[in-house]
Amino acid sequence: MRKLILITAFFALLLTTGTAQKPYKVVFYNIENFFDTINDPNVRDEEFTPQSAKKWNTEKYYKKLHNIERVFFDIAAINKDYPIVIGVSEVENRNVLEDIVATPKLMPANYRIAHYDSPDARGVDVAFLYRPDVFKLEGSKPIKAIIPELPDFKTRDILTMWGTVDKEPFFFMVAHWPSRLGGKEVSEFKRVALGRQMRAIADSVQHEQPGIKIVMMGDLNDDPTDKSIAKALGAVEKVKELKPGGFFAPYASMLKAGLGTLGYDDAWNIFDNIIVSANLLYPETGTLALKKGPHSKFYGNIFKPRYLIQQDGRYKGYPLRTFVSDNFQDGFSDHLPVYIYLGK
């Protein structure tokens, strides 16, 4: 055990010593219902308490915690550098985020947290973890998600965060759009509204600060080829289609190639998206740009090691989730993480 601890500590030291390595990684992960074990009377979290059918207790909580730690540390190991920004969704509160960043394998990255409680009825939020040695935070703000047809609809906020990376201005957004409850077509207007809202936010930011680089991410509950992303948000599939001030959806071509981040009815979807502004594809010389992964033809990346995939049973081949119904699987999430590279 002592030898294992020393090896882990040595590797963590390698990840954090010296100047930051390029390219940088930016990650998004829906960590699936990561609740604490305490019943909060202000939200509907009773399903994840020790008294519930799931018997969500301290032991299971810490198994989930160390599973998430493993994922983020293994993504860091890809190029021996911790991600500079990690967006997450389906986290109950700041306490859970504090536990994540305090895990032994992530502690050397010294992650800071951007999080606000949202009006979601179940109490799940979006959040950012960021490395203050690389991303210099200047501010953050939650923006209420607005669906004009449903003025009283409550869902997760759009979390915004801005600052600099290598002295270049960046603006980040993370969101978790409304689900497909009731069917894709019936619920589509909700996600279309959020797509338009996020594009309006981005356009406003670019108008106020020309040249700022924008990265949007989240579980959008739609594929990058769907109307909410391709039309309402206006993120294009092909680089050659990009116009100044526009946005690029790197996961659209990956979806068409048969790749995915979650499975349903024996098919793959990519609901977990990272979308970037055109100036990350056509940057000024010597500035940060979106880069393809090593040995990859795609600008987007999906983290899919064997341990994140169910190996047998009814859901063989799907992401290995924490629960199937009320049966604890000691898994990770029903989604796979996605990430991009930014380099000069």
N, C-alpha and C positions, 0 to 999 in steps of 0.2 A: 504493500500500500504506500509506504514512504517513497519508494522508487517512482510509483505512478504520479504522486503529488509533485515530486521534483521535476519529472518530465513535463507535466502540465505547466508548472511555473516557468520552466525554461522556455517553452514554446510561446507562452504569453509574453515573456520578455522580448523574444525575437519580434513579435508583432508590434511592439510599442517603442522599441529603441530606434534611435537615428531619425532621419527625416522621413516624413510620410512617403510611402511608396506610391508610385503611379502604376496603373490607373486607380482612381478611387472607385469604391463600390457604393451604390445606393440601392437599398433593399426595401421591399414591401412584403409583409406576411400577415395573413389573417390567422391569428393564433387560436381561433375557435373557442368561444365561450370560456375565456380564462377569468373565472370568478374567484374571489376569495371565499372563505367558508362561513362568513358572517352574514346573517340575514339583515339586509338593509330595508327598513320599513318603507322607504321612499321609492323603491323600485321593485320590479317583479323578478327577484333573484331566488325565490324559494326553491326552485329546481336544483340549485347548486348550494345546498346546505347539508349538514350531517343528518338532518331529519328527513330528507327527501328520499325518493325511491332510488336515486343515484348514490345516496350515501356519500356525498362529496365531503371528504374530511381532510384533515391535515396531511395524512399520508399520501392520499391521491393528489392533493395540491402540490406537494413537493416533488412527486414523480413528474407531474406536468411541468413544473418549473424547471427541473433539470433536463427534461426533454427539449424545451425551448432553448435553454442554454446550449445544449449540444448542437442544435440547428444553426444558431447564430455563430457559434465558435467554428463550426465546420465550414460555413460560408467564408468566415475570416481566413481560414486555412487555405482557401483556393489560391490566393496570391500572397499569403502571409501578411495580410493587413486587414485590420478590423474595418467594416463598413463605416463610412463617415456619417451616413444618415440611414436610419431604419424607421420606416413607417409601419405601424401595426393597427389592426382593427380587432374588435371583439375582446377588449380588455375592460374589466369592470371599473377599475379605479387606479389612482396613483399608487396605492399601496402595492398592488400587483406589479406595476412597472418598477417601483423601487426594489422589489425582490428580484426582478429579472436582472437589472443592472448591477446588483450586488452579488450575483452568483460568482464563484471563484474564477471561472474561465472568461467572464466578461468584465470583471472588475478592473483589469489592467487598462481597458479602453477608456475608463473614466467617463462613461456615458452620462449625459445630462438628459433631462426629460422635458418635453413640451406636451402638456395635457390639460384638458378642461373637462369637467363633467358635462355631458350632453343631455338633452331632454328625452333621449330614447327610453321607452317604457321599461325595458329590461335592464337598463343601466349600463349597457355596453357602449364603449367609446372608441375613438381613434386617438392615436398619439404618435409622437416622434421621439426617438432616441437619437442623440447626435453627439459626435465627438467634438468637444470645444477646442481641441488643439488644431482642428482643420476647419470646421464650420464655425465661423464667428457669428453667433446669434445677435441680431439687432432687435428682434421683436417677434411676437407670435400673437395670434388672435383666432378665436373660434368664430365662424360665421354661420348663422342659422340657415339651415337648408330650407329653401322656399319652393313650395309647389302651389302655383297660383290657383289651381282647381280645388285644392284642399288646404285652405289657409290655417287650419288648426292641426294639420298633420305633424306629428312629432317623430323625428328620426335623428340619426347622428349628425352632429355639426360637421361642417367643412373646416378642418383645422389648417390654418395658414402659418407659415414660419418664414422669416426672411433674415438674410445676413450675407456673409461673404465666404467664398472658398478661394483660397489663393488670391485674395483681394478682389475677386470678381463677384459682382452682386448676383445673388441667387434668391429665388422665391419658390418655396415648396408648398404644395397642398396635398393633404391626405383625406380621403373620404370613404364612407361605406354607404353606397347608395341603397335605396329601398329594394327589398327582395322581389322575387317573382310570384309572391303569394297571390293565388287566384288565377295564375297563368301569365305567361310572358306578355301576350298581347294586351290583356286587361290591365296589367300593371305598368306597361311601357311608358305611359305619359309621366309617371313619377320620375323615372330615370332620365327621360328626355328633358324634363324641367331642371334636373340637377346638372345635366350636361351643359345646358344653356347658361345656367348660373355660374358654373366653374369657368366657362369660356368668357363670360362677361367680367368675372373677377380678373382673369388673366389679361384680357384686353385693357382693362383699366390700369393694371399694374404696368403693362408695357407702355401705355400712354404717358403715365406719370414718370416712368424711368426707362427711357429707350435703351435697349441693349441689355437689360436684365435677363438672366437665363431662368427659365421656369421649368419645374419638374412637378407634374401631377401624378398621384398614385392612389391606389385603393382597390378594394373589392367593389367593383362597379355593378355586379350582378348582371352584367351584359358582356357579350363578346366585343372585341374591338371593331368588328365589322357591323355591329348593330347600329340602329339609327341614333341611339343616345350618344354614342361616341363618334361614329363616322360623320353624322350630320349635325346633331345639336352641339356637340363640343367641337366638331370640325377637325378631328385628328385624322390625317391621311395615312394610307398604307405604304405608299412608295415615296422615297426620298425625292425623286424627280418631280413629284406633284406638289412639293412644298413651296409655299410662297412666303415672302418676308412677313413676319408677325404670325405665321401659321404654326401648326402643331403636328407632330409626327407620332404615330402609334406603332412602335416596333413589334408589338405582339400580334398584329393582324396577319402578317406573313407567316408567323409561327403557327397560328391557328389553322391557316389554310394548308400548312404542311402536316397537319394531324397531331400537333402537340397540344398540351393542355395543362391546366393547373388544378382542375377538379373534374371528377367523373360523374355522369348522370345518365341512366338508361343506356349503358354500354357505349357512351360517347364522351369525348373530352370537350370541355369548354375552357376558355381563358377569361375568367371574371376578374382575375388579379392583374391589373394593368399598371404600367408606368408610361407616361406620355410626356414628351419633351418639346420645348419650343424650337423653332426653326434655326435659331442662332447657335444651337448645340450641334447642328448638322453642318452649318456653314459659318464656322466661327472665324474671328479675326486670327491672324497668324500668332501662334504662341499662347493661345488661350484654351480653356477647357472645352472639350467636344465629346459628343457621344461616340464611344468606340465599340467595335464588335468584340465579342468574347474570343479568347484564344481558340484557334482551330474551329471557329464558328462562322457561318455565313449570315447569322442573324445579329441584330443590334440588341435584342433582348435575350435574357437568360432565365431558365427555370431550374431551380435546385431540386434534383430528383434522385437522391441516393436510394439504395435498396431499402434502407431501414425506414424510410418515409412511406413505403408502399405496403399495403396489405398483401401477404404472401399466400393466403389460403382462404377458404370459406366463401360465403356469398359475395363479399366485396373484394375478392381477389383482384389485384391490379389497380385498385383505387387508393387514394391517400389513406394512410393509417390514422384514423381519428381517435379521439380520447374516449368517446362512448359510441356504442351502437345501441340505440334505445337507452335503456338504463344499465347496460352491461359495460363495465369499465374495460377498455382495451389497452390501457397504458400506452396510448398512442400520442400523436402530435397535433394534427389538425386535419380537417376535411379538405383543406387547400394546400397547395405547394407554394413555397416562397418564390419570388421573382426578384431579379436584380439587373442593374445596368452598370456599365463602366464609363467613367468620365476621365479623360486623359488629355494631355497636350500633344 
